[in-house]
Amino acid sequence: METTVYDVVVVGGGAAGLSAALVLGRARRRVAVIDAGAPRNAPAARMQGFLSRDGVPPADLLAAGRAEVTYYGVELVKDRVVGIDAGFFVRLAGGRVFKARRILVATGVRDELPPIPGVRERWGRDLLHCPYCHGWEVRDQPIGVLGTQPGSVQHAQLVRQWSDDVVFFVHTCNLTSAERVQLEARGIRVVSGEAARLVVEADRLVGVELVDGRVIARTAVFVRPGNLPHADGLLAGLGCEVNAAGFAAVDATGRTNTFGVWAAGNVVDPRAQVITSAGAGSAAAIAINADLVQEDVERAVEDHYAAGGVFSAAMEARVSQTVLGDRRHGL
């Protein structure tokens, strides 16, 4: 069966992936976006901090983005990529196989939440992680911050910007004496003891219950979750360099160390907001198109001379190098 060749296959249809697809579609590239339909910010009622789209439900932004890229001929495929073979043959869970000249991985990240009853159910509602995304909405309220990992104290200091009533729940955090002084100096109350559950009444968070039975009244709680790149082994399978946490190592344009592969969005930076991810996708798309143009030029020159032109020694060497490079990368 003949396999359709795309200029670019984008893996992941969030802000980064759709932004890249928009740029590439407008550049008249043949593009497919493969998306499994499970965005990180799905539980959130509103998306904040995106200029001109502040307060828009995340699903609405994605719906608008899909409509825009479709207008420019981008193919949207709801499926999951299970592997990318040599030559950029992209295998989908549903059985389809796409051939790509370039790959953009924009699969995002998944948050690892602490195993506390109520956390998963309140996630994105009144159990929050990003003060820049949700701080304004809970400003001046009684706020808690769970100490779950290194950096939790800094998270509490950041949250303090939005409320004078902040409690730091030590929970499983190893609090140093210096950190305790810093918290107390800014009026952040420190509560020792592990958290047992979130207390919810009438579908609203009202407090945090500790293992000793104490209940500390709070209407919003922040936690700094662990983050894992949602790449399902794609980066490793493509030979892409990753950092110690497993996130893609890229240059300023999102280019990885593997020929023809870019990455953008939360799969590179777990703290990137929606607007940041969209910008990274756009930058990657521009770099990818420039890379494809260069390849198009080289192939056109090769075809031109193969059709009857005369090679100069320099041109012959250049074309030979390009052909060998393409073969090396399975193109």
One Martini backbone bead per residue (centre of mass of N, CA, C, O) as a GRO file, in nm:
protein
  331
    1MET     BB    1   0.096   0.036   0.023
    2GLU     BB    2   0.070   0.362  -0.016
    3THR     BB    3   0.252   0.632   0.123
    4THR     BB    4   0.209   0.927   0.253
    5VAL     BB    5   0.379   1.234   0.210
    6TYR     BB    6   0.506   1.451   0.449
    7ASP     BB    7   0.664   1.719   0.554
    8VAL     BB    8   0.492   1.716   0.835
    9VAL     BB    9   0.483   1.566   1.158
   10VAL     BB   10   0.266   1.622   1.427
   11VAL     BB   11   0.307   1.547   1.774
   12GLY     BB   12   0.055   1.709   1.883
   13GLY     BB   13  -0.255   1.925   1.960
   14GLY     BB   14  -0.166   2.175   2.092
   15ALA     BB   15  -0.036   2.479   2.102
   16ALA     BB   16   0.229   2.399   1.963
   17GLY     BB   17   0.125   2.219   1.729
   18LEU     BB   18  -0.085   2.420   1.605
   19SER     BB   19   0.104   2.657   1.558
   20ALA     BB   20   0.287   2.507   1.362
   21ALA     BB   21   0.067   2.423   1.158
   22LEU     BB   22  -0.012   2.707   1.076
   23VAL     BB   23   0.257   2.797   0.955
   24LEU     BB   24   0.289   2.553   0.755
   25GLY     BB   25   0.023   2.584   0.605
   26ARG     BB   26   0.089   2.878   0.504
   27ALA     BB   27   0.355   2.744   0.357
   28ARG     BB   28   0.241   2.491   0.191
   29ARG     BB   29   0.242   2.246   0.366
   30ARG     BB   30   0.239   1.910   0.438
   31VAL     BB   31   0.018   1.832   0.716
   32ALA     BB   32   0.020   1.640   1.025
   33VAL     BB   33  -0.193   1.590   1.313
   34ILE     BB   34  -0.129   1.406   1.608
   35ASP     BB   35  -0.402   1.329   1.843
   36ALA     BB   36  -0.536   1.198   2.156
   37GLY     BB   37  -0.710   1.403   2.345
   38ALA     BB   38  -0.510   1.492   2.629
   39PRO     BB   39  -0.493   1.762   2.782
   40ARG     BB   40  -0.353   1.906   3.056
   41ASN     BB   41  -0.586   2.156   3.082
   42ALA     BB   42  -0.876   2.027   3.094
   43PRO     BB   43  -0.972   2.089   3.403
   44ALA     BB   44  -0.976   2.375   3.326
   45ALA     BB   45  -1.190   2.648   3.290
   46ARG     BB   46  -0.938   2.841   3.240
   47MET     BB   47  -0.730   3.057   3.043
   48GLN     BB   48  -0.432   3.229   3.125
   49GLY     BB   49  -0.215   3.481   2.984
   50PHE     BB   50  -0.349   3.522   2.695
   51LEU     BB   51  -0.338   3.734   2.463
   52SER     BB   52  -0.686   3.789   2.391
   53ARG     BB   53  -0.751   3.493   2.575
   54ASP     BB   54  -0.838   3.564   2.848
   55GLY     BB   55  -1.052   3.313   2.993
   56VAL     BB   56  -1.044   3.084   2.806
   57PRO     BB   57  -1.130   2.789   2.730
   58PRO     BB   58  -0.925   2.544   2.629
   59ALA     BB   59  -1.120   2.406   2.424
   60ASP     BB   60  -1.170   2.663   2.253
   61LEU     BB   61  -0.885   2.707   2.153
   62LEU     BB   62  -0.854   2.434   2.007
   63ALA     BB   63  -1.095   2.463   1.818
   64ALA     BB   64  -0.989   2.714   1.674
   65GLY     BB   65  -0.720   2.590   1.581
   66ARG     BB   66  -0.836   2.362   1.407
   67ALA     BB   67  -0.990   2.543   1.210
   68GLU     BB   68  -0.746   2.701   1.104
   69VAL     BB   69  -0.566   2.463   0.995
   70THR     BB   70  -0.776   2.339   0.806
   71TYR     BB   71  -0.793   2.579   0.607
   72TYR     BB   72  -0.470   2.507   0.528
   73GLY     BB   73  -0.472   2.171   0.497
   74VAL     BB   74  -0.460   2.035   0.759
   75GLU     BB   75  -0.425   1.722   0.909
   76LEU     BB   76  -0.645   1.562   1.136
   77VAL     BB   77  -0.553   1.312   1.392
   78LYS     BB   78  -0.717   1.079   1.598
   79ASP     BB   79  -0.436   0.960   1.772
   80ARG     BB   80  -0.158   0.735   1.841
   81VAL     BB   81   0.176   0.724   1.876
   82VAL     BB   82   0.393   0.423   1.876
   83GLY     BB   83   0.600   0.501   1.635
   84ILE     BB   84   0.935   0.574   1.483
   85ASP     BB   85   1.088   0.501   1.202
   86ALA     BB   86   1.305   0.473   0.980
   87GLY     BB   87   1.232   0.751   0.775
   88PHE     BB   88   0.969   0.852   0.913
   89PHE     BB   89   0.769   0.623   1.018
   90VAL     BB   90   0.441   0.667   1.133
   91ARG     BB   91   0.288   0.495   1.397
   92LEU     BB   92  -0.038   0.395   1.470
   93ALA     BB   93  -0.274   0.254   1.670
   94GLY     BB   94  -0.484   0.223   1.413
   95GLY     BB   95  -0.247   0.142   1.165
   96ARG     BB   96  -0.133   0.380   1.052
   97VAL     BB   97   0.102   0.525   0.803
   98PHE     BB   98   0.345   0.781   0.805
   99LYS     BB   99   0.533   1.002   0.599
  100ALA     BB  100   0.827   1.197   0.676
  101ARG     BB  101   1.059   1.465   0.667
  102ARG     BB  102   0.946   1.580   0.940
  103ILE     BB  103   0.959   1.633   1.305
  104LEU     BB  104   0.715   1.717   1.567
  105VAL     BB  105   0.736   1.731   1.917
  106ALA     BB  106   0.408   1.796   2.110
  107THR     BB  107   0.312   1.614   2.387
  108GLY     BB  108   0.401   1.715   2.653
  109VAL     BB  109   0.266   1.670   2.990
  110ARG     BB  110   0.266   1.507   3.307
  111ASP     BB  111   0.118   1.499   3.623
  112GLU     BB  112   0.243   1.432   3.951
  113LEU     BB  113   0.047   1.345   4.211
  114PRO     BB  114  -0.036   1.328   4.519
  115PRO     BB  115  -0.160   1.062   4.743
  116ILE     BB  116  -0.437   1.243   4.800
  117PRO     BB  117  -0.738   1.272   4.893
  118GLY     BB  118  -0.885   1.487   4.632
  119VAL     BB  119  -0.674   1.583   4.428
  120ARG     BB  120  -0.774   1.472   4.155
  121GLU     BB  121  -1.068   1.599   4.174
  122ARG     BB  122  -0.947   1.914   4.216
  123TRP     BB  123  -0.797   1.942   3.966
  124GLY     BB  124  -0.813   2.270   3.833
  125ARG     BB  125  -0.993   2.416   4.058
  126ASP     BB  126  -0.865   2.417   4.392
  127LEU     BB  127  -0.625   2.246   4.282
  128LEU     BB  128  -0.310   2.387   4.224
  129HIS     BB  129   0.002   2.513   4.044
  130CYS     BB  130  -0.036   2.805   3.894
  131PRO     BB  131  -0.024   3.133   3.976
  132TYR     BB  132  -0.045   3.261   3.685
  133CYS     BB  133  -0.318   3.101   3.623
  134HIS     BB  134  -0.475   3.129   3.943
  135GLY     BB  135  -0.417   3.363   4.146
  136TRP     BB  136  -0.633   3.578   4.081
  137GLU     BB  137  -0.887   3.391   4.147
  138VAL     BB  138  -0.754   3.360   4.471
  139ARG     BB  139  -0.741   3.623   4.581
  140ASP     BB  140  -0.746   3.681   4.929
  141GLN     BB  141  -0.741   3.395   5.013
  142PRO     BB  142  -0.728   3.096   5.169
  143ILE     BB  143  -0.408   2.950   5.138
  144GLY     BB  144  -0.240   2.656   5.025
  145VAL     BB  145   0.076   2.465   5.061
  146LEU     BB  146   0.230   2.179   4.947
  147GLY     BB  147   0.486   1.970   5.074
  148THR     BB  148   0.646   1.746   4.823
  149GLN     BB  149   0.908   1.909   4.718
  150PRO     BB  150   1.145   2.055   4.580
  151GLY     BB  151   1.026   2.400   4.579
  152SER     BB  152   0.779   2.450   4.770
  153VAL     BB  153   0.870   2.706   4.916
  154GLN     BB  154   0.890   2.886   4.664
  155HIS     BB  155   0.593   2.854   4.598
  156ALA     BB  156   0.487   2.997   4.850
  157GLN     BB  157   0.628   3.269   4.796
  158LEU     BB  158   0.470   3.318   4.536
  159VAL     BB  159   0.176   3.301   4.645
  160ARG     BB  160   0.201   3.548   4.842
  161GLN     BB  161   0.131   3.764   4.620
  162TRP     BB  162  -0.204   3.691   4.644
  163SER     BB  163  -0.175   3.657   4.972
  164ASP     BB  164  -0.193   3.697   5.333
  165ASP     BB  165  -0.322   3.386   5.348
  166VAL     BB  166  -0.070   3.155   5.415
  167VAL     BB  167  -0.015   2.800   5.406
  168PHE     BB  168   0.237   2.568   5.507
  169PHE     BB  169   0.253   2.231   5.429
  170VAL     BB  170   0.489   2.014   5.501
  171HIS     BB  171   0.443   1.714   5.515
  172THR     BB  172   0.717   1.574   5.315
  173CYS     BB  173   0.896   1.808   5.377
  174ASN     BB  174   1.232   1.927   5.414
  175LEU     BB  175   1.268   2.164   5.646
  176THR     BB  176   1.454   2.427   5.693
  177SER     BB  177   1.550   2.679   5.894
  178ALA     BB  178   1.569   2.894   5.673
  179GLU     BB  179   1.288   2.845   5.549
  180ARG     BB  180   1.126   2.903   5.801
  181VAL     BB  181   1.213   3.197   5.828
  182GLN     BB  182   1.113   3.294   5.551
  183LEU     BB  183   0.817   3.232   5.596
  184GLU     BB  184   0.773   3.397   5.860
  185ALA     BB  185   0.871   3.675   5.744
  186ARG     BB  186   0.601   3.663   5.533
  187GLY     BB  187   0.349   3.531   5.690
  188ILE     BB  188   0.386   3.216   5.675
  189ARG     BB  189   0.228   2.951   5.780
  190VAL     BB  190   0.336   2.668   5.968
  191VAL     BB  191   0.240   2.318   5.908
  192SER     BB  192   0.261   2.031   6.060
  193GLY     BB  193   0.219   1.746   5.902
  194GLU     BB  194   0.029   1.529   5.739
  195ALA     BB  195  -0.173   1.491   5.478
  196ALA     BB  196  -0.487   1.321   5.428
  197ARG     BB  197  -0.702   1.544   5.311
  198LEU     BB  198  -0.953   1.685   5.132
  199VAL     BB  199  -1.203   1.919   5.207
  200VAL     BB  200  -1.546   1.874   5.095
  201GLU     BB  201  -1.817   2.109   5.020
  202ALA     BB  202  -2.036   2.152   4.786
  203ASP     BB  203  -1.803   2.138   4.571
  204ARG     BB  204  -1.588   2.259   4.790
  205LEU     BB  205  -1.313   2.380   4.920
  206VAL     BB  206  -1.236   2.400   5.294
  207GLY     BB  207  -0.981   2.193   5.347
  208VAL     BB  208  -0.718   2.043   5.557
  209GLU     BB  209  -0.644   1.721   5.658
  210LEU     BB  210  -0.481   1.568   5.907
  211VAL     BB  211  -0.364   1.282   6.063
  212ASP     BB  212  -0.453   1.417   6.356
  213GLY     BB  213  -0.744   1.579   6.262
  214ARG     BB  214  -0.683   1.837   6.162
  215VAL     BB  215  -0.839   2.145   6.035
  216ILE     BB  216  -0.756   2.357   5.764
  217ALA     BB  217  -0.873   2.635   5.643
  218ARG     BB  218  -0.944   2.629   5.283
  219THR     BB  219  -1.004   2.739   4.927
  220ALA     BB  220  -0.697   2.687   4.839
  221VAL     BB  221  -0.450   2.474   4.667
  222PHE     BB  222  -0.104   2.428   4.627
  223VAL     BB  223   0.105   2.243   4.390
  224ARG     BB  224   0.411   2.081   4.308
  225PRO     BB  225   0.450   1.888   4.058
  226GLY     BB  226   0.537   1.637   3.887
  227ASN     BB  227   0.724   1.582   3.576
  228LEU     BB  228   0.636   1.418   3.260
  229PRO     BB  229   0.701   1.334   2.958
  230HIS     BB  230   0.461   1.288   2.682
  231ALA     BB  231   0.636   1.060   2.468
  232ASP     BB  232   0.644   0.743   2.474
  233GLY     BB  233   0.960   0.711   2.365
  234LEU     BB  234   1.019   0.892   2.111
  235LEU     BB  235   1.283   1.036   2.172
  236ALA     BB  236   1.455   0.784   2.219
  237GLY     BB  237   1.385   0.645   1.944
  238LEU     BB  238   1.523   0.904   1.787
  239GLY     BB  239   1.788   0.996   1.958
  240CYS     BB  240   1.726   1.207   2.166
  241GLU     BB  241   1.822   1.442   2.367
  242VAL     BB  242   1.814   1.451   2.726
  243ASN     BB  243   1.756   1.525   3.031
  244ALA     BB  244   1.736   1.421   3.355
  245ALA     BB  245   1.401   1.446   3.326
  246GLY     BB  246   1.335   1.385   2.995
  247PHE     BB  247   1.380   1.640   2.837
  248ALA     BB  248   1.424   1.808   2.564
  249ALA     BB  249   1.708   1.895   2.380
  250VAL     BB  250   1.741   2.230   2.257
  251ASP     BB  251   1.728   2.487   2.067
  252ALA     BB  252   1.589   2.794   1.991
  253THR     BB  253   1.398   2.626   1.765
  254GLY     BB  254   1.378   2.301   1.863
  255ARG     BB  255   1.623   2.150   1.790
  256THR     BB  256   1.763   1.856   1.778
  257ASN     BB  257   2.019   1.611   1.745
  258THR     BB  258   1.819   1.502   1.535
  259PHE     BB  259   1.755   1.463   1.232
  260GLY     BB  260   1.444   1.623   1.165
  261VAL     BB  261   1.403   1.704   1.482
  262TRP     BB  262   1.153   1.848   1.682
  263ALA     BB  263   1.070   2.051   1.980
  264ALA     BB  264   0.769   2.158   2.175
  265GLY     BB  265   0.695   2.279   2.475
  266ASN     BB  266   0.646   2.073   2.751
  267VAL     BB  267   0.860   1.862   2.638
  268VAL     BB  268   1.077   2.087   2.723
  269ASP     BB  269   0.882   2.281   2.917
  270PRO     BB  270   0.682   2.239   3.197
  271ARG     BB  271   0.642   2.573   3.255
  272ALA     BB  272   0.498   2.635   3.009
  273GLN     BB  273   0.277   2.817   2.877
  274VAL     BB  274   0.058   2.851   2.632
  275ILE     BB  275   0.196   3.097   2.495
  276THR     BB  276   0.480   2.973   2.494
  277SER     BB  277   0.417   2.720   2.329
  278ALA     BB  278   0.315   2.865   2.079
  279GLY     BB  279   0.583   3.010   2.019
  280ALA     BB  280   0.757   2.753   1.989
  281GLY     BB  281   0.599   2.638   1.749
  282SER     BB  282   0.654   2.870   1.555
  283ALA     BB  283   0.964   2.858   1.558
  284ALA     BB  284   0.986   2.567   1.457
  285ALA     BB  285   0.838   2.603   1.187
  286ILE     BB  286   1.035   2.803   1.059
  287ALA     BB  287   1.282   2.613   1.074
  288ILE     BB  288   1.163   2.378   0.915
  289ASN     BB  289   1.106   2.528   0.651
  290ALA     BB  290   1.398   2.615   0.600
  291ASP     BB  291   1.507   2.325   0.582
  292LEU     BB  292   1.328   2.240   0.342
  293VAL     BB  293   1.421   2.451   0.140
  294GLN     BB  294   1.712   2.359   0.127
  295GLU     BB  295   1.642   2.077   0.022
  296ASP     BB  296   1.488   2.168  -0.230
  297VAL     BB  297   1.726   2.308  -0.366
  298GLU     BB  298   1.920   2.066  -0.385
  299ARG     BB  299   1.727   1.884  -0.550
  300ALA     BB  300   1.685   2.078  -0.788
  301VAL     BB  301   1.978   2.087  -0.877
  302GLU     BB  302   2.013   1.789  -0.927
  303ASP     BB  303   1.785   1.768  -1.141
  304HIS     BB  304   1.894   1.975  -1.337
  305TYR     BB  305   2.164   1.828  -1.404
  306ALA     BB  306   2.040   1.545  -1.469
  307ALA     BB  307   1.884   1.678  -1.731
  308GLY     BB  308   2.181   1.820  -1.869
  309GLY     BB  309   2.372   1.942  -1.703
  310VAL     BB  310   2.674   2.085  -1.573
  311PHE     BB  311   2.913   1.998  -1.363
  312SER     BB  312   3.079   2.102  -1.115
  313ALA     BB  313   3.294   2.012  -0.882
  314ALA     BB  314   3.143   2.148  -0.645
  315MET     BB  315   2.858   2.049  -0.713
  316GLU     BB  316   2.914   1.747  -0.710
  317ALA     BB  317   2.997   1.738  -0.411
  318ARG     BB  318   2.737   1.854  -0.292
  319VAL     BB  319   2.533   1.647  -0.400
  320SER     BB  320   2.665   1.396  -0.282
  321GLN     BB  321   2.637   1.484   0.013
  322THR     BB  322   2.327   1.507   0.015
  323VAL     BB  323   2.255   1.218  -0.068
  324LEU     BB  324   2.403   1.078   0.163
  325GLY     BB  325   2.245   1.220   0.386
  326ASP     BB  326   1.966   1.114   0.311
  327ARG     BB  327   2.034   0.813   0.334
  328ARG     BB  328   2.121   0.820   0.632
  329HIS     BB  329   1.809   0.933   0.705
  330GLY     BB  330   1.591   0.786   0.508
  331LEU     BB  331   1.512   0.983   0.232
   0.00000   0.00000   0.00000
